[in-house]
Amino acid sequence: MIAGAVVQRVAGMLGQSAWERVELLQRFSDDFEEMKGTLITVQAVMAVAENRSQVSESVRLWL
């Protein structure tokens, strides 16, 4: 009976550890997607600024 309780406890701990890793990977995936979106936005802003730099001296100096 004691061995069964030990096995059950160890299995529970392993399951919890596995679940924590899944949650960590999910959070990483969410953060990664958010960073990709931010970089796409920055890229678009920089493209607009580059185009404006041909017309505006202040934007050209900013770049």
N, CA, C and O atoms as CSV, one atom per row, in Angstrom:
chain,resi,resn,atom,element,x,y,z
A,1,MET,N,N,0.815,-1.185,0.000
A,1,MET,CA,C,0.000,0.000,0.000
A,1,MET,C,C,0.866,1.259,0.000
A,1,MET,O,O,0.538,2.234,-0.676
A,2,ILE,N,N,1.966,1.247,0.750
A,2,ILE,CA,C,2.859,2.404,0.792
A,2,ILE,C,C,3.499,2.621,-0.574
A,2,ILE,O,O,3.619,3.758,-1.032
A,3,ALA,N,N,3.913,1.527,-1.231
A,3,ALA,CA,C,4.532,1.644,-2.553
A,3,ALA,C,C,3.556,2.257,-3.545
A,3,ALA,O,O,3.945,3.079,-4.375
A,4,GLY,N,N,2.303,1.865,-3.465
A,4,GLY,CA,C,1.288,2.422,-4.360
A,4,GLY,C,C,1.104,3.912,-4.144
A,4,GLY,O,O,0.944,4.666,-5.103
A,5,ALA,N,N,1.127,4.340,-2.888
A,5,ALA,CA,C,0.992,5.766,-2.571
A,5,ALA,C,C,2.192,6.550,-3.084
A,5,ALA,O,O,2.048,7.664,-3.588
A,6,VAL,N,N,3.374,5.960,-2.952
A,6,VAL,CA,C,4.591,6.617,-3.435
A,6,VAL,C,C,4.535,6.762,-4.953
A,6,VAL,O,O,4.822,7.828,-5.498
A,7,VAL,N,N,4.164,5.685,-5.620
A,7,VAL,CA,C,4.062,5.720,-7.084
A,7,VAL,C,C,3.028,6.757,-7.513
A,7,VAL,O,O,3.255,7.510,-8.460
A,8,GLN,N,N,1.905,6.796,-6.824
A,8,GLN,CA,C,0.858,7.756,-7.158
A,8,GLN,C,C,1.363,9.189,-6.968
A,8,GLN,O,O,1.098,10.058,-7.800
A,9,ARG,N,N,2.079,9.430,-5.892
A,9,ARG,CA,C,2.606,10.781,-5.630
A,9,ARG,C,C,3.630,11.175,-6.693
A,9,ARG,O,O,3.592,12.293,-7.206
A,10,VAL,N,N,4.541,10.266,-7.023
A,10,VAL,CA,C,5.557,10.549,-8.043
A,10,VAL,C,C,4.889,10.810,-9.389
A,10,VAL,O,O,5.277,11.734,-10.104
A,11,ALA,N,N,3.899,10.011,-9.733
A,11,ALA,CA,C,3.183,10.210,-10.997
A,11,ALA,C,C,2.503,11.574,-11.009
A,11,ALA,O,O,2.502,12.263,-12.029
A,12,GLY,N,N,1.929,11.961,-9.883
A,12,GLY,CA,C,1.301,13.278,-9.793
A,12,GLY,C,C,2.306,14.396,-9.976
A,12,GLY,O,O,2.024,15.389,-10.647
A,13,MET,N,N,3.483,14.236,-9.378
A,13,MET,CA,C,4.529,15.251,-9.510
A,13,MET,C,C,5.018,15.344,-10.950
A,13,MET,O,O,5.237,16.440,-11.464
A,14,LEU,N,N,5.188,14.201,-11.598
A,14,LEU,CA,C,5.617,14.197,-12.999
A,14,LEU,C,C,4.566,14.838,-13.891
A,14,LEU,O,O,4.893,15.588,-14.811
A,15,GLY,N,N,3.309,14.541,-13.613
A,15,GLY,CA,C,2.226,15.141,-14.391
A,15,GLY,C,C,2.195,16.646,-14.220
A,15,GLY,O,O,1.997,17.377,-15.190
A,16,GLN,N,N,2.389,17.116,-12.997
A,16,GLN,CA,C,2.410,18.555,-12.729
A,16,GLN,C,C,3.570,19.219,-13.451
A,16,GLN,O,O,3.418,20.292,-14.034
A,17,SER,N,N,4.735,18.571,-13.407
A,17,SER,CA,C,5.911,19.113,-14.080
A,17,SER,C,C,5.680,19.197,-15.590
A,17,SER,O,O,6.030,20.192,-16.224
A,18,ALA,N,N,5.098,18.159,-16.150
A,18,ALA,CA,C,4.807,18.160,-17.587
A,18,ALA,C,C,3.818,19.269,-17.925
A,18,ALA,O,O,3.981,19.959,-18.931
A,19,TRP,N,N,2.800,19.442,-17.097
A,19,TRP,CA,C,1.794,20.480,-17.347
A,19,TRP,C,C,2.424,21.871,-17.277
A,19,TRP,O,O,2.093,22.741,-18.083
A,20,GLU,N,N,3.329,22.086,-16.318
A,20,GLU,CA,C,4.008,23.374,-16.195
A,20,GLU,C,C,4.839,23.671,-17.439
A,20,GLU,O,O,4.915,24.815,-17.885
A,21,ARG,N,N,5.454,22.643,-17.989
A,21,ARG,CA,C,6.247,22.839,-19.210
A,21,ARG,C,C,5.346,23.193,-20.398
A,21,ARG,O,O,5.702,24.038,-21.220
A,22,VAL,N,N,4.202,22.558,-20.482
A,22,VAL,CA,C,3.249,22.872,-21.553
A,22,VAL,C,C,2.799,24.324,-21.430
A,22,VAL,O,O,2.738,25.044,-22.426
A,23,GLU,N,N,2.485,24.752,-20.210
A,23,GLU,CA,C,2.067,26.139,-19.997
A,23,GLU,C,C,3.185,27.111,-20.363
A,23,GLU,O,O,2.930,28.157,-20.960
A,24,LEU,N,N,4.418,26.770,-20.007
A,24,LEU,CA,C,5.558,27.619,-20.330
A,24,LEU,C,C,5.722,27.751,-21.839
A,24,LEU,O,O,5.943,28.849,-22.349
A,25,LEU,N,N,5.615,26.644,-22.547
A,25,LEU,CA,C,5.723,26.681,-24.009
A,25,LEU,C,C,4.600,27.500,-24.627
A,25,LEU,O,O,4.825,28.216,-25.603
A,26,GLN,N,N,3.404,27.407,-24.077
A,26,GLN,CA,C,2.278,28.176,-24.598
A,26,GLN,C,C,2.515,29.668,-24.390
A,26,GLN,O,O,2.263,30.472,-25.287
A,27,ARG,N,N,2.998,30.036,-23.211
A,27,ARG,CA,C,3.281,31.453,-22.954
A,27,ARG,C,C,4.375,31.950,-23.887
A,27,ARG,O,O,4.292,33.066,-24.401
A,28,PHE,N,N,5.408,31.128,-24.111
A,28,PHE,CA,C,6.476,31.510,-25.029
A,28,PHE,C,C,5.913,31.735,-26.424
A,28,PHE,O,O,6.246,32.718,-27.087
A,29,SER,N,N,5.062,30.824,-26.863
A,29,SER,CA,C,4.459,30.941,-28.187
A,29,SER,C,C,3.645,32.226,-28.299
A,29,SER,O,O,3.725,32.927,-29.308
A,30,ASP,N,N,2.863,32.536,-27.270
A,30,ASP,CA,C,2.074,33.770,-27.272
A,30,ASP,C,C,2.978,35.000,-27.315
A,30,ASP,O,O,2.727,35.934,-28.077
A,31,ASP,N,N,4.029,34.997,-26.493
A,31,ASP,CA,C,4.963,36.125,-26.466
A,31,ASP,C,C,5.670,36.279,-27.807
A,31,ASP,O,O,5.861,37.394,-28.291
A,32,PHE,N,N,6.056,35.157,-28.400
A,32,PHE,CA,C,6.742,35.186,-29.687
A,32,PHE,C,C,5.851,35.800,-30.764
A,32,PHE,O,O,6.308,36.624,-31.556
A,33,GLU,N,N,4.590,35.402,-30.793
A,33,GLU,CA,C,3.656,35.951,-31.777
A,33,GLU,C,C,3.458,37.453,-31.557
A,33,GLU,O,O,3.364,38.215,-32.519
A,34,GLU,N,N,3.395,37.876,-30.302
A,34,GLU,CA,C,3.245,39.297,-29.998
A,34,GLU,C,C,4.477,40.084,-30.462
A,34,GLU,O,O,4.350,41.178,-31.012
A,35,MET,N,N,5.666,39.520,-30.236
A,35,MET,CA,C,6.892,40.187,-30.681
A,35,MET,C,C,6.950,40.270,-32.202
A,35,MET,O,O,7.385,41.282,-32.752
A,36,LYS,N,N,6.517,39.216,-32.882
A,36,LYS,CA,C,6.485,39.250,-34.346
A,36,LYS,C,C,5.588,40.378,-34.831
A,36,LYS,O,O,5.948,41.112,-35.752
A,37,GLY,N,N,4.419,40.517,-34.209
A,37,GLY,CA,C,3.501,41.589,-34.580
A,37,GLY,C,C,4.113,42.958,-34.354
A,37,GLY,O,O,3.956,43.859,-35.179
A,38,THR,N,N,4.808,43.115,-33.241
A,38,THR,CA,C,5.461,44.390,-32.938
A,38,THR,C,C,6.540,44.698,-33.966
A,38,THR,O,O,6.650,45.835,-34.425
A,39,LEU,N,N,7.329,43.707,-34.328
A,39,LEU,CA,C,8.385,43.925,-35.315
A,39,LEU,C,C,7.819,44.251,-36.691
A,39,LEU,O,O,8.399,45.054,-37.422
A,40,ILE,N,N,6.707,43.648,-37.050
A,40,ILE,CA,C,6.065,43.967,-38.326
A,40,ILE,C,C,5.599,45.416,-38.320
A,40,ILE,O,O,5.735,46.121,-39.321
A,41,THR,N,N,5.048,45.862,-37.188
A,41,THR,CA,C,4.608,47.254,-37.066
A,41,THR,C,C,5.796,48.204,-37.170
A,41,THR,O,O,5.724,49.214,-37.869
A,42,VAL,N,N,6.884,47.887,-36.480
A,42,VAL,CA,C,8.083,48.726,-36.533
A,42,VAL,C,C,8.616,48.784,-37.960
A,42,VAL,O,O,9.024,49.843,-38.436
A,43,GLN,N,N,8.608,47.656,-38.629
A,43,GLN,CA,C,9.084,47.604,-40.012
A,43,GLN,C,C,8.238,48.511,-40.904
A,43,GLN,O,O,8.773,49.218,-41.758
A,44,ALA,N,N,6.930,48.493,-40.710
A,44,ALA,CA,C,6.039,49.340,-41.509
A,44,ALA,C,C,6.293,50.816,-41.221
A,44,ALA,O,O,6.338,51.629,-42.145
A,45,VAL,N,N,6.459,51.165,-39.952
A,45,VAL,CA,C,6.733,52.560,-39.586
A,45,VAL,C,C,8.054,53.013,-40.196
A,45,VAL,O,O,8.155,54.129,-40.706
A,46,MET,N,N,9.052,52.163,-40.146
A,46,MET,CA,C,10.347,52.517,-40.729
A,46,MET,C,C,10.254,52.686,-42.245
A,46,MET,O,O,10.912,53.561,-42.808
A,47,ALA,N,N,9.454,51.868,-42.903
A,47,ALA,CA,C,9.289,52.000,-44.356
A,47,ALA,C,C,8.644,53.338,-44.696
A,47,ALA,O,O,9.071,54.017,-45.630
A,48,VAL,N,N,7.619,53.715,-43.942
A,48,VAL,CA,C,6.966,55.011,-44.170
A,48,VAL,C,C,7.959,56.138,-43.909
A,48,VAL,O,O,8.030,57.095,-44.679
A,49,ALA,N,N,8.719,56.026,-42.831
A,49,ALA,CA,C,9.702,57.061,-42.500
A,49,ALA,C,C,10.763,57.171,-43.587
A,49,ALA,O,O,11.194,58.272,-43.930
A,50,GLU,N,N,11.182,56.038,-44.125
A,50,GLU,CA,C,12.165,56.069,-45.210
A,50,GLU,C,C,11.619,56.816,-46.419
A,50,GLU,O,O,12.319,57.627,-47.027
A,51,ASN,N,N,10.371,56.538,-46.760
A,51,ASN,CA,C,9.755,57.237,-47.891
A,51,ASN,C,C,9.663,58.731,-47.619
A,51,ASN,O,O,9.928,59.543,-48.505
A,52,ARG,N,N,9.293,59.093,-46.412
A,52,ARG,CA,C,9.168,60.512,-46.057
A,52,ARG,C,C,10.531,61.187,-45.965
A,52,ARG,O,O,10.632,62.403,-46.128
A,53,SER,N,N,11.566,60.420,-45.709
A,53,SER,CA,C,12.896,61.014,-45.567
A,53,SER,C,C,13.376,61.615,-46.879
A,53,SER,O,O,14.232,62.501,-46.886
A,54,GLN,N,N,12.835,61.142,-47.971
A,54,GLN,CA,C,13.205,61.696,-49.265
A,54,GLN,C,C,12.635,63.095,-49.441
A,54,GLN,O,O,13.136,63.879,-50.247
A,55,VAL,N,N,11.586,63.405,-48.686
A,55,VAL,CA,C,10.918,64.701,-48.796
A,55,VAL,C,C,11.250,65.596,-47.602
A,55,VAL,O,O,11.393,66.809,-47.755
A,56,SER,N,N,11.370,65.008,-46.430
A,56,SER,CA,C,11.512,65.774,-45.198
A,56,SER,C,C,12.915,65.629,-44.613
A,56,SER,O,O,13.367,64.525,-44.306
A,57,GLU,N,N,13.584,66.752,-44.469
A,57,GLU,CA,C,14.933,66.755,-43.900
A,57,GLU,C,C,14.931,66.269,-42.453
A,57,GLU,O,O,15.838,65.543,-42.046
A,58,SER,N,N,13.928,66.657,-41.673
A,58,SER,CA,C,13.897,66.255,-40.263
A,58,SER,C,C,13.729,64.740,-40.122
A,58,SER,O,O,14.330,64.132,-39.236
A,59,VAL,N,N,12.924,64.133,-40.983
A,59,VAL,CA,C,12.756,62.677,-40.926
A,59,VAL,C,C,14.042,61.995,-41.363
A,59,VAL,O,O,14.437,60.980,-40.789
A,60,ARG,N,N,14.690,62.543,-42.371
A,60,ARG,CA,C,15.954,61.967,-42.843
A,60,ARG,C,C,16.991,61.985,-41.725
A,60,ARG,O,O,17.717,61.008,-41.541
A,61,LEU,N,N,17.067,63.077,-40.981
A,61,LEU,CA,C,18.013,63.168,-39.872
A,61,LEU,C,C,17.652,62.203,-38.750
A,61,LEU,O,O,18.537,61.664,-38.086
A,62,TRP,N,N,16.354,61.982,-38.532
A,62,TRP,CA,C,15.905,61.069,-37.486
A,62,TRP,C,C,16.347,59.642,-37.787
A,62,TRP,O,O,16.732,58.888,-36.893
A,63,LEU,N,N,16.282,59.286,-39.084
A,63,LEU,CA,C,16.678,57.932,-39.473
A,63,LEU,C,C,18.180,57.800,-39.384
A,63,LEU,O,O,18.724,56.733,-39.670
